[in-house]
Amino acid sequence: MNGTRPVFAALFALVAFWLGAQAFVRGDGVPDWWLPVALLLGAGAAFAVRTHADATQQPARWPHLAPLLLLVTAIAIALFVGATATPSRHWDGATAFDPKVFWLSRAPTLQQPYFTGVGVFHHSPDYQLLLSLLVACTDRLVPGCGRAVLPTLYLLLLGVTWTALRLRAVRPKLCALGTAAVAVTPALLNTSGGAVDSGYHDVLLLTTTTCIAAGLLNAHALLLGLGVFLTIVAKPEGVAYVTAAMAVLFARGERRLLWTAALATGAAMISWAPVRAVLLHRDGGYGVLWVVLAGLAALLLLQHATDRLSLQQRGRWIVVLALPTLGLLLLPWFAPLFAGDDSAIGVYMRQAAQAHEGLANLPAYLGGAFHYGVARLRFGATFVLPVALVVIARLRQHRLPDHRVAAFALLGLAATAVPFVLSPEPDLDHHLRSSMTRLLIHWVGPVWLLSIAWLDALLGPTADERDRYAPGSTSASRSRIATVS
């Protein structure tokens, strides 16, 4: 597996940790032994479960890896020092993340006044607890080192990127280039909100969306399922991003992957809903769970119906684009159901009645996306390179592969407009300044995976591949020379 099993071990460990922690935290508290047990379970699962590797993979060579390892090591050391030496530097980190970690480090249970007291100020009460619990439990296990989890997630992000490209059998030099490009993205390493050690959840969500993109890139059900599950329990935006992935799978008729994503979504929501109900002080606060489960059932029934009707991909895409449009038109009818909901979803849903007015924010949103995503160089070439590669491919009349990842990234980036259309924030410029960069961060990994896969395709087959797939070759593995659409 060329060193990819540690990545699978870490992903399995995150899933195992959350499944146990979500039950423990609602009762007497997460025991200190659960984190090391979850790590052991993750390692065992990674070696027990067979994860396919493409037989066309070229071995990674030290001359290709050495510069990347030196670069990542230098950055990681700086991040570990910075993360453990300073608390969160920005609003959400200081008000929503640090207080949760503070109280959970002292008693890793929700049965304490900070979480149960109705009169206690608790910023973003329905925010997912995976990262807060990870940091708190690490701090209890190794005092003073809890925030070392943040740069560790950065290393996991790079590991997922490397794993995705290795499974894709991309040239080793391009694997190193793509991983290094994600590693040095300025938005992840500067001192603003959303950076690795800022106390925001964005790097965690970036890691999970990259995992989803890795699953789509390689038609890898295990990576896809792990990514979908962790995306749901990472951050509130996760539901929208997973919806984008399932829309792509539905439109392309990927039945096996669609069922994998649906089952992972259902499992994640079932594990998160009871914790969310406790945080919102509502024993019956399972409304979002029932909505999601009903949506999953409807999607799978629709998928079965379109299969029976032999609906072509173009017709499926029409369905995919029509349903969200219909949903937006019906939002004002559902808004009164969220009148008493103080969660993040409730705040935005109460704006649904004015959704038509929020459409006027779209030009400012598009300008902000270009300003913060391209002009200020916070993302380097992340959002410029794929456009350039499309132009080059058109000029060369070359058909680019990996439409699943491209569609996922486009739908996901389009979803970043929703908070600005349904924004309760009267100062749109402030909203763009504080949120735009963090929303774009979620797509750094998927876009770089797409760009490297496209670049690899544009460069054509290697000499080794031309020999391997010459007429009369007996190789049983799939050919990367053929275009994958």
C-alpha positions in Angstrom: 0.0 0.0 0.0 3.1 2.3 -0.2 2.6 3.6 3.3 -1.1 4.4 3.0 -2.3 2.1 5.8 -1.4 4.6 8.5 -3.8 7.0 6.8 -6.6 4.4 6.9 -5.7 3.6 10.5 -6.1 7.3 11.5 -9.5 7.6 9.6 -10.8 4.4 11.3 -9.6 5.7 14.7 -11.5 8.9 14.2 -14.7 7.0 13.5 -14.1 4.6 16.4 -13.3 7.5 18.8 -16.5 9.4 17.8 -18.8 6.3 18.0 -17.6 5.6 21.6 -17.3 9.2 22.7 -20.8 10.2 21.6 -22.2 7.6 23.9 -19.9 8.3 26.8 -20.2 12.1 26.7 -23.9 11.9 27.3 -23.4 10.0 30.5 -20.7 9.8 33.1 -18.0 11.1 30.6 -15.5 9.8 28.1 -13.0 7.6 30.0 -9.3 8.4 29.6 -8.6 5.0 28.2 -11.0 5.4 25.3 -8.7 7.5 23.0 -5.8 5.0 23.1 -8.3 2.1 22.6 -9.7 4.0 19.6 -6.3 4.3 18.1 -5.7 0.6 18.5 -9.0 -0.2 17.0 -8.2 2.0 14.0 -4.8 0.4 13.5 -6.4 -3.1 13.7 -9.1 -2.2 11.2 -6.6 -0.7 8.8 -4.7 -4.0 8.7 -7.8 -6.2 8.8 -9.7 -4.6 6.0 -8.4 -5.1 2.4 -7.9 -1.7 0.7 -7.2 -2.2 -3.0 -4.3 -0.6 -4.6 -3.9 -0.1 -8.4 -1.5 -2.6 -9.8 -0.1 0.1 -12.1 1.3 2.0 -9.2 4.9 3.0 -9.6 7.0 2.7 -6.4 7.6 6.0 -4.6 11.3 6.8 -4.7 13.3 8.6 -2.1 14.5 11.3 -4.5 10.9 12.2 -5.0 9.9 11.9 -1.4 12.9 13.5 0.4 12.1 17.2 -0.5 8.4 16.7 0.4 9.3 15.1 3.7 11.7 17.8 4.6 9.1 20.5 3.8 6.3 18.8 5.7 8.6 18.1 8.7 9.7 21.8 8.9 6.1 23.0 8.7 4.8 20.5 11.1 7.4 21.4 13.8 6.4 25.1 13.5 2.7 24.2 13.7 3.2 21.9 16.7 5.1 24.7 18.6 2.6 27.4 17.7 -0.5 25.3 18.4 0.6 24.2 21.8 2.1 27.6 22.8 -1.0 29.8 22.1 -4.8 29.5 22.4 -7.2 30.3 19.6 -6.6 33.7 18.1 -10.0 34.4 16.5 -13.6 34.8 17.4 -15.1 31.4 16.7 -12.0 29.7 18.1 -12.0 31.8 21.3 -15.8 31.7 21.9 -17.0 28.4 20.5 -14.0 26.0 20.5 -11.8 27.0 23.5 -14.6 27.1 26.1 -15.8 23.6 25.1 -12.3 22.2 25.3 -11.8 23.9 28.7 -14.8 22.3 30.3 -14.5 19.0 28.5 -10.9 18.7 29.6 -12.0 19.0 33.2 -14.9 16.6 32.9 -15.5 15.0 29.4 -19.3 14.9 29.9 -22.3 17.0 28.8 -23.7 16.6 32.3 -22.3 19.9 33.7 -23.6 23.4 33.9 -21.8 24.8 30.9 -23.8 22.5 28.6 -27.0 22.0 30.6 -27.5 25.4 32.2 -30.2 27.3 30.2 -28.9 30.7 31.4 -25.2 29.9 30.6 -23.9 31.6 27.5 -22.9 28.7 25.1 -21.8 30.0 21.7 -22.9 27.7 18.8 -24.4 25.0 21.1 -25.1 22.6 18.2 -21.6 22.7 16.8 -20.2 19.2 16.4 -18.0 18.0 19.3 -15.6 15.6 17.5 -12.6 18.1 17.4 -13.3 19.5 20.9 -13.5 16.0 22.4 -10.3 14.9 20.6 -8.4 17.9 22.0 -9.9 17.6 25.5 -9.2 13.8 25.7 -5.6 14.3 24.4 -5.0 17.0 27.0 -6.2 14.7 29.8 -4.0 11.9 28.5 -0.9 14.2 27.9 -1.4 17.4 29.9 -0.6 20.5 27.9 -0.5 18.7 24.5 -4.2 18.8 23.6 -3.8 21.3 20.8 -1.2 19.1 19.2 -4.3 17.4 17.6 -4.6 20.4 15.3 -1.3 20.0 13.4 -1.8 16.2 13.5 -5.0 16.7 11.5 -2.9 18.8 9.0 -0.6 15.8 8.6 -3.6 13.5 8.1 -4.8 15.9 5.4 -1.5 15.5 3.6 -1.7 11.7 4.1 -5.1 11.5 2.6 -4.0 13.6 -0.4 -0.9 11.4 -0.9 -3.1 8.2 -0.5 -5.6 9.4 -3.1 -2.9 10.1 -5.7 -1.1 6.9 -5.0 -4.3 4.8 -5.4 -4.8 6.7 -8.7 -1.4 5.6 -9.8 -0.4 9.2 -10.6 3.3 9.8 -11.4 5.4 9.9 -8.2 6.6 13.4 -9.0 3.0 14.6 -9.4 2.0 12.9 -6.1 4.7 14.9 -4.3 3.8 18.1 -6.2 0.1 17.8 -5.3 0.8 16.9 -1.6 3.3 19.8 -1.4 0.8 22.2 -3.0 -1.8 21.4 -0.3 0.9 21.6 2.4 2.0 25.1 1.5 -1.4 26.7 0.8 -1.1 30.1 2.5 -4.7 30.0 3.9 -3.8 27.0 6.0 -0.5 28.4 7.4 -1.2 32.1 8.1 -2.5 33.7 11.2 -6.1 34.2 10.1 -9.2 32.3 11.1 -9.4 28.8 9.6 -5.7 28.2 9.6 -4.4 25.0 11.1 -3.8 26.2 14.6 -6.5 28.9 14.8 -9.0 26.7 16.7 -11.5 26.5 13.9 -12.8 23.2 12.6 -12.1 24.0 8.9 -8.9 21.9 8.5 -10.9 18.9 9.9 -13.6 19.5 7.4 -11.0 20.0 4.6 -9.5 16.6 5.5 -12.9 14.9 5.3 -14.0 16.5 2.0 -10.6 15.5 0.6 -11.3 11.9 1.8 -14.7 12.1 -0.1 -12.9 13.4 -3.2 -10.3 10.6 -2.9 -13.2 8.0 -2.8 -14.7 9.6 -5.9 -11.4 9.8 -7.7 -10.7 6.1 -7.3 -14.2 4.7 -7.0 -13.1 3.6 -3.6 -16.1 2.8 -1.4 -14.1 2.6 1.8 -12.5 6.0 1.5 -15.9 7.5 0.4 -17.7 6.0 3.4 -15.1 7.1 5.9 -15.1 10.6 4.4 -18.9 10.9 4.4 -19.3 9.7 8.0 -16.6 12.1 9.3 -17.8 15.1 7.2 -21.2 14.8 8.9 -19.7 14.8 12.4 -17.0 17.4 11.6 -18.9 20.6 11.0 -22.5 21.9 10.3 -21.6 22.5 6.6 -20.9 18.7 6.3 -24.5 17.8 5.5 -24.5 20.1 2.5 -21.2 18.8 1.2 -22.3 15.2 1.5 -25.5 16.1 -0.3 -23.3 17.4 -3.2 -21.4 14.1 -3.3 -24.5 12.0 -3.3 -26.1 14.2 -6.1 -23.0 13.5 -8.3 -23.3 9.7 -7.6 -27.0 9.7 -8.3 -26.5 11.7 -11.6 -23.8 9.3 -12.8 -25.7 6.2 -11.8 -23.0 5.0 -9.3 -25.3 2.7 -7.4 -22.7 1.0 -5.2 -21.0 4.2 -4.2 -24.4 6.0 -3.7 -25.5 3.3 -1.2 -22.2 3.5 0.6 -22.6 7.2 1.0 -26.2 6.9 2.1 -25.5 4.3 4.7 -22.5 6.3 6.1 -24.7 9.4 6.2 -27.5 7.6 8.1 -25.0 6.2 10.6 -23.3 9.6 11.2 -26.7 11.3 11.7 -27.9 8.6 14.1 -24.8 9.1 16.2 -24.9 12.9 16.1 -28.6 13.5 16.7 -28.7 12.4 20.4 -25.7 14.6 21.3 -27.3 17.5 19.4 -30.5 17.1 21.3 -28.7 17.3 24.6 -26.7 20.4 23.5 -29.9 22.2 22.4 -31.8 21.2 25.7 -34.5 19.4 23.7 -35.1 15.8 24.4 -37.1 15.5 21.2 -34.8 17.6 19.1 -34.4 15.0 16.3 -36.0 17.0 13.5 -32.9 17.3 11.4 -32.3 13.5 11.8 -35.8 12.7 10.5 -35.4 15.1 7.6 -32.1 13.7 6.5 -33.3 10.1 6.8 -36.4 10.9 4.9 -34.3 12.6 2.2 -32.0 9.5 2.0 -35.0 7.2 1.6 -36.4 9.4 -1.1 -33.1 9.6 -2.9 -32.6 5.8 -2.9 -36.2 5.3 -4.1 -35.6 7.9 -6.9 -32.4 6.1 -7.8 -34.3 2.8 -8.1 -37.0 4.4 -10.2 -34.6 6.0 -12.6 -32.8 2.7 -13.0 -36.1 1.0 -13.8 -36.9 3.7 -16.4 -33.3 3.5 -17.8 -33.0 7.3 -17.5 -29.8 8.5 -19.1 -27.2 10.7 -17.3 -28.5 13.9 -18.8 -31.9 13.2 -17.5 -30.5 12.4 -14.1 -28.6 15.7 -14.0 -31.9 17.5 -14.8 -33.4 15.8 -11.8 -30.4 16.7 -9.6 -30.5 20.4 -10.6 -34.3 20.6 -10.4 -34.7 19.3 -6.9 -32.6 21.9 -5.1 -34.3 24.6 -7.1 -37.7 23.3 -6.0 -36.3 23.1 -2.4 -35.3 26.8 -2.5 -38.8 27.7 -3.7 -40.4 25.8 -0.9 -38.1 27.1 1.8 -40.4 29.9 2.9 -43.1 27.3 3.6 -40.8 25.4 6.0 -39.3 28.5 7.7 -42.1 28.7 10.5 -41.1 25.2 11.6 -37.7 26.6 12.8 -39.2 29.6 14.6 -38.0 28.4 18.0 -34.8 26.7 16.8 -31.6 28.5 18.1 -29.2 26.2 16.2 -27.1 27.4 13.3 -29.6 25.7 10.9 -32.5 27.4 12.6 -30.9 30.8 12.3 -30.4 30.5 8.6 -33.8 28.8 8.0 -35.6 31.7 9.6 -34.2 33.8 6.8 -35.8 31.5 4.2 -38.8 33.7 3.9 -36.5 36.5 2.6 -34.5 34.1 0.3 -35.6 36.0 -2.8 -34.1 39.2 -1.3 -30.9 37.3 -0.5 -30.4 36.5 -4.1 -29.3 40.2 -4.5 -26.2 39.2 -2.5 -25.0 36.9 -5.3 -22.9 39.5 -7.2 -21.1 40.5 -4.0 -20.6 36.8 -3.2 -19.0 36.1 -6.6 -16.8 39.2 -6.2 -15.8 38.0 -2.7 -15.0 34.5 -4.0 -12.7 35.9 -6.6 -11.2 38.4 -4.2 -10.5 36.0 -1.4 -9.9 32.9 -3.5 -7.7 34.3 -6.2 -6.7 38.0 -6.0 -5.3 38.0 -2.5 -3.2 34.9 -3.2 -4.4 33.1 0.0 -4.9 30.0 -2.0 -2.0 30.2 -4.4 -2.9 28.5 -7.7 -5.6 26.3 -6.1 -8.5 27.8 -8.0 -6.5 29.0 -11.0 -4.8 25.8 -12.2 -7.9 23.8 -13.0 -9.3 26.6 -15.2 -5.9 26.8 -17.0 -5.9 23.0 -17.5 -9.4 23.0 -18.9 -8.3 25.7 -21.4 -5.2 23.7 -22.4 -7.3 20.5 -22.8 -9.7 22.4 -25.0 -6.9 23.7 -27.2 -5.4 20.2 -27.5 -8.9 18.6 -28.0 -8.1 16.4 -25.0 -11.0 15.0 -23.0 -10.3 15.3 -19.3 -11.2 12.5 -16.8 -12.6 12.4 -13.3 -15.9 14.1 -13.9 -17.1 12.8 -10.5 -14.5 14.9 -8.6 -15.1 17.9 -10.9 -18.9 17.8 -10.3 -18.4 17.4 -6.6 -16.1 20.4 -6.3 -18.4 22.6 -8.5 -21.5 21.7 -6.5 -19.6 22.1 -3.2 -18.3 25.5 -4.2 -21.8 26.5 -5.3 -23.1 25.5 -1.9 -20.8 28.1 -0.3 -23.2 30.7 -1.7 -26.1 29.5 0.5 -24.8 31.2 3.8 -24.7 34.5 1.9 -28.1 34.1 0.3 -29.7 33.2 3.6 -27.4 35.4 5.7 -28.8 36.9 8.9 -25.8 39.2 8.9 -26.7 42.8 7.9 -23.1 43.7 7.1 -22.4 41.6 4.0 -18.9 42.9 3.7 -18.1 41.8 7.2 -19.7 38.4 6.5 -17.5 38.0 3.4 -14.3 39.0 5.3 -15.0 36.6 8.1 -16.4 33.6 6.3 -15.4 33.5 2.6 -11.8 32.3 3.2 -12.9 29.6 5.6 -15.6 28.3 3.2 -13.1 28.1 0.4 -10.6 26.2 2.6 -12.9 23.2 2.6 -12.2 22.7 -1.1 -8.4 23.0 -1.3 -7.8 19.2 -1.2 -10.6 18.2 -3.6 -9.5 20.8 -6.2 -5.8 19.9 -6.0 -6.7 16.2 -6.4 -8.7 17.1 -9.5 -5.9 19.3 -10.9 -3.2 16.7 -10.4 -5.3 14.0 -12.0 -6.0 16.3 -15.0 -2.3 17.3 -15.2 -1.3 13.6 -15.2 -3.8 12.9 -18.0 -2.6 15.8 -20.1 1.0 14.6 -19.8 0.0 11.2 -21.4 1.2 7.7 -20.5 4.7 7.1 -19.2 7.1 5.0 -21.2 6.6 2.2 -18.7 2.8 2.3 -19.2 3.2 2.3 -23.0 5.2 -0.9 -22.8 2.8 -2.4 -20.2 -0.3 -1.8 -22.3 1.2 -2.5 -25.7 -0.8 -4.8 -28.0 -0.5 -8.3 -26.6 0.2 -7.3 -23.1 -1.3 -9.7 -20.5 -1.6 -7.1 -17.7 -4.9 -7.6 -15.9 -5.0 -4.2 -14.2 -7.0 -1.3 -15.6 -5.3 1.0 -18.0 -4.6 4.6 -17.1 -4.1 5.3 -20.8 -7.8 5.0 -21.5 -9.7 8.2 -20.5 -11.8 7.7 -17.3 -15.0 9.7 -17.5 
